[in-house]
Structure formats: structure tokens, C-alpha cells
């Protein structure tokens, strides 16, 4: 299999983080308007074909047993790549042995017009024999490497032919699967929708359904920000998918995948905190709060908000200084990828500011809840 040398450009990384959520939000909203799809989607089928067709996932999505045909070919390619990796090591080892043996032969050769002593002549003959032996081992190792490369190439050609054939057949397979699904759903009862259950320690805020004009404006910003960065998680699926394929199929592991993703998740963590706070999804480790009445919970939230604002305002101030220093020095990572750090650090004061705004919204609702509804 050929090697992959692709390195993600910085401009593509940042533009993807900006543009991809907008595209995802558009498609999600369009699908919501259309309702839950009752039949398999040709678009999704082609997405599976493009991203995981080598394992027959597109066929399995369409409930076609022909998907298992792809698995033996794929596992055979993985096996060949393991053999190629071992053969490369043998070639490297034997080539180094050949170079060492040639150096020994050159040192054992006499200078022009100089007669070798019997012991020196014997050492020269031994060196030549060792050089011949090393060359033979190198030739065998190179032949083994060429063999596995050839087998892997033919398997890759076979896989490509199978995928191209399925690319043509997919519309018909989707249509037939949709007809079977429609016939089956007509004879089956409607499934009961189970309401979501909050995780323990969450969903206990008594003001979740409380609204004012100011708090709604603040929460609109935080909800939109949280939904926006939530789609970054989808990006990681594609990026880590690329890493797995590059590493195990093409023997081309990367260094930029891990760095790009942990930076992305760090930014997502900072920017989505206010959204999680608004939805009351920060888990509480307590044995008292859950036993309070709604009024008691609101009072407890007002009292503990003092510590919340101390912490978040400190984070906002120090994070702003941290980000400003990074912007001034145009800070980059110390890895070979060398991505810019200042956008990452800029999310610290932005996330803290969003948390402060959400804290203000929560405090307003708690006070109004006690004064109007909780009394």
C-alpha cells in the first residue's frame, strides 16, 4: 500500500472549526422540518461507502449480508501490512549488516603492492564470506518485502473494484431496502417514545422553566454557542477515522491528529460550560441539595453563587491576561505541526465571560423565583 504524507494545514483546521458547525446546523434543521426519516437515506449510504466502505458498513446499514464480503479482504490487507512492516525492519537490519560487512572487507584488503600476512589474508577471506552472506540475507529480505507489497497491492485493487461496483449499485439497493422497510413498518405497531431521564445530580434546578426577557437573551447566546461547538465532536470522528486508516492500512501514523483534537476539545470544554450550566447538566456531588424544596434549592443557589462569581471572575481576569500574552507573541505549539495557540487560549476568557453571564441569569431567576413563585 502507498504511504500517506498528508499534514493538516492550519488554515484548513481553523476554517473547518468555523464552517463545519454551520453546515451541520443547516442539515439538522432541515431534517427536523422533514421529520424522522422512515426509510434509508441514499446520502447516508454514500457517506458510509466513502468513510467505511472497505468494511462493508454501507451494506450493513442497508441490512445486506453482502457487507461481510468486504471483511476478509480488509483483514487480509491488514495482515499484509503487518508483514510489510516486519519485512521493512528485516530489510533495514540486513542492509545495515551489508554496509558493515563491506566496510570490513575494505579494511581487510591490502594496499597496492603490499603482501598480506597469512592471518590477514584469512581475515580478508572471512570478511568476504560474511559480506556475501549478508548480501544474500539482504536479497531474501528485499524479496520478501516485494512479495508482500505485491500481494497488498492486488488486494487494494480488488477492494477498489468492489467499492466502485457498489457505488453504482447503491441507489438500487437503497430503493429496495426502503420498500422492504415501508412494508414492514405498515404491519408493526408504533414504538413508544420513552421520555429522557436526567442523570443523578442534574436537572434539579427549580428555575429551569422560569423565563424573563433578560435571562432569555443571555441564554439564547449560550444555547447557540453550546450547540455550535457541540458539532465539533463530529469532526473528531472523521479525524480519528483518518488516523486509524492511515496507521493500520497505509502504515502512515500521524502526529497532528492527537494535537488537533485535544486542542479542539479543550476549546469545546471552555465554550460549552455556560450551555451545560443553563441546562443544569453539571453533576452535583451532594447529599443535601437534592432533599431541599424548590424554594430551598433557589436559596442555596443564591448563597453559593458568591463562590461561583469569585471563581469565574478570577478565571476571566487571568484568562484574559493569558490570552493577551499569547496573542502578542503569536504563540505556536512546540510540536512539528506548529499550530497557533492564541485562538485556543482566547476561548478561556470567552468561556469564562459566558459562564459569568449565565451565572447572572441564574441569579436573576433564583431571586425572582423566591420573590414571585417560590414564596
C-alpha positions as CSV (number, residue, x, y, z in Angstrom):
1,X,0.0,0.0,0.0
2,X,1.3,3.5,-0.7
3,X,2.2,5.8,2.2
4,X,0.1,8.9,3.2
5,X,2.1,12.1,3.8
6,X,-0.8,14.5,4.3
7,X,-0.4,17.0,7.1
8,X,-3.5,19.1,8.0
9,X,-2.8,22.8,7.1
10,X,-3.5,25.3,9.8
11,X,-5.9,27.3,7.7
12,X,-8.0,24.2,7.0
13,X,-8.1,23.3,10.7
14,X,-9.4,26.7,11.8
15,X,-11.8,27.1,8.8
16,X,-13.3,23.6,9.5
17,X,-14.0,24.5,13.1
18,X,-15.8,27.6,11.9
19,X,-17.6,26.3,8.8
20,X,-18.5,22.7,9.7
21,X,-20.9,23.5,12.5
22,X,-22.8,25.9,10.3
23,X,-23.2,23.2,7.6
24,X,-24.2,20.7,10.3
25,X,-26.8,23.0,11.8
26,X,-28.4,23.6,8.4
27,X,-28.7,19.9,7.6
28,X,-30.0,19.1,11.1
29,X,-32.7,21.8,11.0
30,X,-33.7,20.8,7.5
31,X,-34.1,17.2,8.7
32,X,-36.1,18.3,11.7
33,X,-38.5,20.1,9.4
34,X,-38.9,16.9,7.3
35,X,-39.3,14.7,10.3
36,X,-37.7,11.4,11.3
37,X,-36.7,9.5,8.1
38,X,-38.8,6.4,7.6
39,X,-36.5,4.9,5.0
40,X,-32.7,4.5,4.5
41,X,-31.0,7.6,3.1
42,X,-29.0,7.4,-0.1
43,X,-26.8,10.3,1.2
44,X,-26.0,8.4,4.4
45,X,-25.4,5.2,2.5
46,X,-22.8,7.0,0.3
47,X,-21.3,8.5,3.4
48,X,-20.8,5.1,4.9
49,X,-19.5,3.9,1.5
50,X,-17.0,6.7,1.4
51,X,-15.8,6.5,5.0
52,X,-16.1,2.8,5.9
53,X,-17.0,1.0,2.7
54,X,-13.8,-1.1,3.0
55,X,-15.5,-2.9,5.9
56,X,-18.9,-3.1,4.1
57,X,-20.6,-0.7,6.6
58,X,-22.7,0.8,3.8
59,X,-24.1,-2.7,3.1
60,X,-24.7,-3.4,6.7
61,X,-26.5,-0.1,7.1
62,X,-28.8,-1.3,4.3
63,X,-29.2,-4.7,6.1
64,X,-27.5,-6.5,3.2
65,X,-25.4,-9.6,4.1
66,X,-23.1,-8.8,1.2
67,X,-21.4,-6.4,3.6
68,X,-19.5,-9.3,5.2
69,X,-17.7,-10.0,1.8
70,X,-15.6,-6.9,2.4
71,X,-14.3,-8.0,5.8
72,X,-12.0,-10.9,4.6
73,X,-10.4,-8.6,2.0
74,X,-9.9,-5.8,4.6
75,X,-8.4,-8.2,7.2
76,X,-6.1,-9.6,4.5
77,X,-4.9,-6.1,3.8
78,X,-4.2,-5.5,7.5
79,X,-2.3,-8.8,7.7
80,X,-0.2,-7.9,4.6
81,X,0.6,-4.5,6.2
82,X,1.8,-6.3,9.3
83,X,4.1,-8.5,7.2
84,X,5.3,-5.4,5.2
85,X,6.2,-3.7,8.5
86,X,8.2,-6.7,9.7
87,X,9.8,-7.1,6.2
88,X,10.9,-3.4,6.3
89,X,12.6,-4.0,9.6
90,X,14.4,-7.0,8.2
91,X,15.4,-5.0,5.1
92,X,16.8,-2.2,7.2
93,X,18.6,-4.6,9.5
94,X,20.2,-6.7,6.7
95,X,21.1,-3.5,4.7
96,X,23.0,-2.2,7.7
97,X,24.7,-5.6,8.0
98,X,25.7,-5.4,4.3
99,X,27.2,-2.0,4.8
100,X,29.1,-3.1,7.9
101,X,30.4,-6.2,6.0
102,X,31.6,-4.1,3.0
103,X,33.4,-1.8,5.4
104,X,35.1,-4.8,7.0
105,X,36.2,-6.1,3.5
106,X,37.6,-2.7,2.6
107,X,39.7,-2.6,5.8
108,X,40.9,-6.2,5.2
109,X,42.0,-5.5,1.6
110,X,45.8,-5.0,1.2
111,X,47.2,-1.7,-0.1
112,X,48.6,-1.8,-3.6
113,X,51.9,-3.7,-3.8
114,X,51.6,-5.0,-0.2
115,X,51.7,-8.7,0.5
116,X,49.2,-9.9,3.2
117,X,50.3,-12.0,6.0
118,X,48.6,-15.4,6.3
119,X,46.5,-14.2,9.3
120,X,45.5,-11.0,7.4
121,X,44.6,-13.0,4.3
122,X,42.5,-15.3,6.4
123,X,40.7,-12.3,7.9
124,X,40.1,-10.9,4.4
125,X,38.6,-14.1,3.2
126,X,36.3,-14.3,6.3
127,X,35.2,-10.8,5.7
128,X,34.3,-11.5,2.1
129,X,32.4,-14.6,3.1
130,X,30.5,-12.6,5.7
131,X,29.8,-9.9,3.1
132,X,28.4,-12.5,0.7
133,X,26.2,-14.0,3.4
134,X,24.9,-10.5,4.4
135,X,24.1,-9.7,0.8
136,X,22.2,-13.0,0.5
137,X,20.2,-12.2,3.6
138,X,19.5,-8.7,2.3
139,X,18.3,-10.1,-1.0
140,X,16.0,-12.5,0.7
141,X,14.6,-9.8,2.9
142,X,14.1,-7.5,-0.1
143,X,12.4,-10.2,-2.0
144,X,10.1,-10.9,1.0
145,X,9.2,-7.2,1.2
146,X,8.4,-7.0,-2.6
147,X,6.3,-10.1,-2.3
148,X,4.0,-8.7,0.5
149,X,3.9,-5.3,-1.3
150,X,2.7,-7.1,-4.4
151,X,0.0,-9.1,-2.5
152,X,-1.1,-5.9,-0.7
153,X,-1.4,-4.0,-4.0
154,X,-3.6,-6.7,-5.6
155,X,-5.8,-6.8,-2.6
156,X,-6.1,-3.0,-2.7
157,X,-7.1,-3.2,-6.4
158,X,-9.7,-5.9,-5.5
159,X,-11.1,-3.7,-2.7
160,X,-11.2,-0.6,-5.0
161,X,-13.1,-2.7,-7.7
162,X,-15.6,-3.9,-5.1
163,X,-16.2,-0.3,-3.9
164,X,-16.6,1.1,-7.4
165,X,-19.1,-1.7,-8.2
166,X,-21.1,-0.9,-5.0
167,X,-21.0,2.9,-5.9
168,X,-23.0,2.0,-9.0
169,X,-25.4,-0.4,-7.2
170,X,-26.1,1.7,-4.1
171,X,-29.2,3.6,-5.5
172,X,-30.9,0.3,-6.4
173,X,-30.0,-1.3,-3.0
174,X,-31.3,1.8,-1.1
175,X,-34.6,1.7,-3.1
176,X,-35.2,-2.0,-2.4
177,X,-34.3,-1.6,1.2
178,X,-36.7,1.3,1.5
179,X,-39.5,-0.7,0.0
180,X,-38.9,-3.5,2.5
181,X,-38.8,-1.1,5.4
182,X,-42.1,0.6,4.3
183,X,-43.8,-2.8,4.0
184,X,-42.5,-3.9,7.4
185,X,-43.5,-0.6,9.2
186,X,-47.0,-0.9,7.9
187,X,-47.6,-4.1,9.8
188,X,-45.8,-3.2,13.0
189,X,-47.2,-1.1,15.9
190,X,-45.9,2.4,16.6
191,X,-43.0,2.4,19.0
192,X,-43.5,4.1,22.4
193,X,-41.2,7.1,23.0
194,X,-39.5,6.9,26.4
195,X,-39.0,10.4,27.9
196,X,-35.4,11.3,28.8
197,X,-34.3,10.8,32.3
198,X,-31.8,13.2,33.9
199,X,-28.5,11.8,35.2
200,X,-28.3,11.8,39.0
201,X,-27.3,15.2,40.3
202,X,-28.6,17.1,37.3
203,X,-32.0,18.5,36.2
204,X,-32.8,19.6,39.8
205,X,-32.7,23.4,39.2
206,X,-36.2,24.7,40.1
207,X,-35.9,27.7,37.7
208,X,-35.4,25.7,34.5
209,X,-38.8,26.7,33.2
210,X,-38.6,30.2,34.5
211,X,-38.2,33.0,31.8
212,X,-37.6,36.7,31.7
213,X,-36.6,38.9,28.8
214,X,-33.0,39.5,30.2
215,X,-32.4,35.8,31.0
216,X,-33.8,34.6,27.7
217,X,-31.4,36.9,25.8
218,X,-28.4,35.7,27.8
219,X,-29.4,32.0,27.5
220,X,-30.1,32.4,23.7
221,X,-26.4,33.3,23.3
222,X,-25.2,30.4,25.5
223,X,-27.5,27.9,23.9
224,X,-26.4,28.8,20.4
225,X,-22.8,28.8,21.4
226,X,-23.2,25.3,23.0
227,X,-25.0,23.9,20.0
228,X,-22.3,25.3,17.7
229,X,-19.3,23.8,19.4
230,X,-21.2,20.5,20.1
231,X,-20.8,19.7,16.4
232,X,-17.0,19.7,16.8
233,X,-17.4,16.3,18.2
234,X,-18.5,15.0,14.8
235,X,-15.2,16.4,13.3
236,X,-13.2,14.2,15.7
237,X,-15.0,11.1,14.3
238,X,-13.7,11.8,10.8
239,X,-10.2,12.8,12.0
240,X,-9.6,9.8,14.2
241,X,-11.1,7.7,11.4
242,X,-8.3,9.1,9.1
243,X,-5.7,8.3,11.8
244,X,-6.8,4.7,12.2
245,X,-6.8,4.1,8.4
246,X,-3.5,5.9,7.9
247,X,-1.8,4.0,10.7
248,X,-3.1,0.5,10.2
249,X,-3.9,0.3,6.5
250,X,-1.2,2.6,5.0
251,X,1.4,2.3,7.7
252,X,1.5,6.1,7.9
253,X,0.8,7.2,11.5
254,X,0.4,11.0,12.1
255,X,1.4,13.4,14.8
256,X,-1.1,16.2,14.1
257,X,-4.3,14.2,14.7
258,X,-3.9,13.9,18.5
259,X,-2.8,17.5,19.0
260,X,-5.5,19.0,16.8
261,X,-8.2,17.0,18.6
262,X,-7.2,17.7,22.2
263,X,-6.9,21.4,21.5
264,X,-10.4,21.3,19.9
265,X,-11.9,19.5,22.9
266,X,-10.2,22.0,25.2
267,X,-11.9,24.9,23.4
268,X,-15.2,23.0,23.3
269,X,-14.9,22.4,27.1
270,X,-14.5,26.2,27.7
271,X,-17.1,27.4,25.4
272,X,-19.8,24.9,26.2
273,X,-19.7,25.3,30.0
274,X,-22.3,28.0,30.1
275,X,-24.7,25.9,28.0
276,X,-24.3,23.0,30.3
277,X,-24.9,25.3,33.3
278,X,-28.0,26.6,31.7
279,X,-29.3,23.1,31.1
280,X,-28.3,22.1,34.7
281,X,-26.0,19.4,33.4
282,X,-23.1,20.0,35.7
283,X,-23.2,17.0,38.0
284,X,-23.5,17.8,41.7
285,X,-21.8,15.6,44.2
286,X,-24.1,16.2,47.2
287,X,-26.3,14.5,49.7
288,X,-28.3,17.6,50.9
289,X,-29.3,19.7,47.9
290,X,-31.5,17.0,46.3
291,X,-33.6,16.9,49.6
292,X,-34.3,20.6,49.5
293,X,-37.7,22.0,48.4
294,X,-37.7,24.2,45.2
295,X,-37.5,27.3,47.4
296,X,-34.7,25.8,49.4
297,X,-32.7,25.0,46.3
298,X,-33.1,28.5,45.0
299,X,-31.9,29.9,48.3
300,X,-28.9,27.6,48.3
301,X,-28.1,28.6,44.7
302,X,-28.1,32.3,45.7
303,X,-25.8,31.7,48.6
304,X,-23.3,29.5,46.7
305,X,-23.3,31.9,43.8
306,X,-20.9,34.1,45.7
307,X,-18.2,31.4,45.4
308,X,-19.2,30.9,41.7
309,X,-18.7,34.5,40.8
310,X,-15.4,34.7,42.7
311,X,-14.0,31.7,40.8
312,X,-15.4,32.7,37.4
313,X,-14.3,36.4,37.6
314,X,-10.8,35.2,38.6
315,X,-10.8,32.9,35.6
316,X,-12.0,35.7,33.4
317,X,-9.2,38.1,34.5
318,X,-6.3,35.6,34.5
319,X,-7.6,34.0,31.2
320,X,-7.7,37.4,29.5
321,X,-4.1,38.1,30.5
322,X,-3.1,34.6,29.5
323,X,-4.7,35.0,26.0
324,X,-3.4,38.5,25.5
325,X,0.2,37.4,26.1
326,X,-0.3,34.6,23.6
327,X,-1.7,37.0,21.0
328,X,1.2,39.4,21.5
329,X,3.8,36.8,20.9
330,X,1.8,34.9,18.2
331,X,2.4,31.7,20.2
332,X,2.7,28.4,18.4
333,X,2.9,24.8,19.7
334,X,6.3,23.3,20.1
335,X,5.5,20.2,18.0
336,X,6.4,19.8,14.4
337,X,2.8,20.7,13.5
338,X,3.3,24.2,15.0
339,X,-0.3,25.3,15.2
340,X,-1.2,28.7,16.6
341,X,-2.0,28.6,20.3
342,X,-3.6,32.1,20.7
343,X,-7.1,31.1,19.4
344,X,-7.1,28.2,21.9
345,X,-6.2,30.4,24.8
346,X,-8.7,33.1,23.7
347,X,-11.5,30.6,24.5
348,X,-10.6,30.8,28.2
349,X,-11.8,34.4,28.8
350,X,-14.7,34.0,26.3
351,X,-15.9,30.8,28.1
352,X,-15.5,32.5,31.5
353,X,-17.5,35.5,30.3
354,X,-20.3,33.3,29.1
355,X,-20.3,31.5,32.4
356,X,-20.5,34.8,34.2
357,X,-23.4,35.9,32.1
358,X,-25.2,32.6,32.7
359,X,-24.5,33.0,36.4
360,X,-26.1,36.4,36.3
361,X,-29.1,34.9,34.5
362,X,-29.3,32.1,37.1
363,X,-29.1,34.6,40.0
364,X,-31.9,36.7,38.5
365,X,-34.2,33.7,38.1
366,X,-33.5,32.5,41.6
367,X,-34.3,35.8,43.1
368,X,-37.5,36.2,41.0
369,X,-38.5,32.6,41.8
370,X,-38.3,33.2,45.5
371,X,-40.0,36.6,45.3
372,X,-42.9,35.6,43.0
373,X,-43.3,31.8,42.6
374,X,-41.3,30.2,45.3
375,X,-42.9,32.1,48.2
